Amino acid sequence: MAVLDQLTSQEAIDLENKYGAHNYHPLPVVLSRGEGVFVWDVEGKKYYDFLSAYSAVNQGHCHPKIVGAMTEQAKTLTLTSRAFYNDMLGKFEKYATETFHFDKLLPMNTGAEAVETALKLCRKWAYEVKGIDENEAEIVVCENNFHGRTTTIISFSNDPVARKNFGPYTNGFIKIEYDNLEALEDTLKANPNVAGFLVEPIQGEAGVYVPSEGYLAKAKALCEKYNVLFIADEVQTGIARTGRLLATCGNCSCADKHCSGTPEVKADILILGKALSGGAYPVSAVLANNDIMDVIKPGNHGSTFGGNPVAAAIGMAALEVIKDEELANNAQELGELFRAELSKFIETSSIVNGVRGKGLLNAILINDTEESETAWNICMKLRDNGLLAKPTHGNIIRFAPPLVMTKEQLLDCVAIITKTLKAFEK
Ligand SMILES: *Cc1c(COP(=O)(O)O)cnc(C)c1O
């Protein structure tokens, strides 16, 4: 079998099942091409992508500017390692730090690596700046979090499927309820060794849980009061997904649509991934100001591929697309339209209990148990009707299309979704 041999969908599925580890349970559709908000399967059927690779493809599939930057750089220089300088990384670091208003950036590849980096940075800051005794630092995390798949990260997950039989686990984490300020303050008050608070501005994997208005700002204020770093995991919520450049931008009223300079909440450590490359390549980063980032010295941390020139070129292009095409604005407007349309439908629906989200990160709640097959079956029907989405946690379906969608396309998708849901009404 040669690389260029064309497979049928069934052949491709059979190969993955036989030769690949079964660490995912994909919807049975085999994609071979993507452009903008659309993907095509091997047989040529066209679909709206309503997952966007978990919000990595915010800029749309195969964005010409991103692919252009990638291929140009791939032809020129791909990897030097950080043993030497390259002429792209500094440009990307300048551009990204100016975009997000931080002094410095530390480049990595995947989201989980960036989370790991943030945890290490926070701990080192705790010992060297805050003055916590060695090995005593604690980091507060939230229940139902999703921060990736490394051994340390799953150590503070409470998803048994992600966690069980992967022990022994990493110590030094305290879990509190999400969206509960009292729990946060009690924990910070009782534990002088807390170094950081790691939080998702919206819990994406948990089922698009949007915290109460003001939660993030008040949590940040508590962190300041107790000299604890506020670490925002914006791997999924960042880069225009929720209608602002960052979800922690909140509803700041400044005139610049791209601004994250006067945010509702300014994280001490910001974690980005996914759409930082527009889905073209693994690119992640941790951003912080000098008083924090400068605790990292040569040899303390690194990655062979992190900050490679292809990643840097892509990261810069991916952020430029977000600004040039005003995708935060588009996500904001289309998100409001989407929730308004779905809310209208829900008024008379017995199969959907609610819609929630921000910008174009939304979910509907299916009126059935977490163990039921209903949400999966709805996603199968959506697939048949030309729209791809995936259940998260059994009875929740996340809807997160690329942000380059037009209003007409969104209304077309609403029609597909409501028509499909109607067939499941009891
Ligand atoms: C996807 C995700 C990660 C992990 O990113 P990977 O690139 O899969 O390692 C971390 N945090 C959040 C909030 C995510 O959504």
The ligand as an SDF file (V2000), in Angstrom:
LIG
                    3D

 15 15  0  0  0  0  0  0  0  0999 V2000
   -6.9040   20.7340   24.5100 C   0  0  0  0  0  0  0  0  0  0  0  0
   -6.5950   21.3510   25.8050 C   0  0  0  0  0  0  0  0  0  0  0  0
   -5.3640   21.1360   26.4450 C   0  0  0  0  0  0  0  0  0  0  0  0
   -4.3390   20.1540   25.9410 C   0  0  0  0  0  0  0  0  0  0  0  0
   -3.8680   20.4530   24.6670 O   0  0  0  0  0  0  0  0  0  0  0  0
   -3.1110   19.3100   23.8260 P   0  0  0  0  0  0  0  0  0  0  0  0
   -2.5760   20.0600   22.6320 O   0  0  0  0  0  0  0  0  0  0  0  0
   -4.1390   18.2950   23.4580 O   0  0  0  0  0  0  0  0  0  0  0  0
   -2.0550   18.7500   24.6730 O   0  0  0  0  0  0  0  0  0  0  0  0
   -5.1140   21.8070   27.6250 C   0  0  0  0  0  0  0  0  0  0  0  0
   -6.0240   22.6380   28.1580 N   0  0  0  0  0  0  0  0  0  0  0  0
   -7.2180   22.8610   27.5730 C   0  0  0  0  0  0  0  0  0  0  0  0
   -8.1850   23.8150   28.2130 C   0  0  0  0  0  0  0  0  0  0  0  0
   -7.5660   22.2230   26.3930 C   0  0  0  0  0  0  0  0  0  0  0  0
   -8.7540   22.4110   25.8430 O   0  0  0  0  0  0  0  0  0  0  0  0
  1  2  1  0
  2  3  1  0
  2 14  2  0
  3  4  1  0
  3 10  2  0
  4  5  1  0
  5  6  1  0
  6  7  2  0
  6  8  1  0
  6  9  1  0
 10 11  1  0
 11 12  2  0
 12 13  1  0
 12 14  1  0
 14 15  1  0
M  END
$$$$
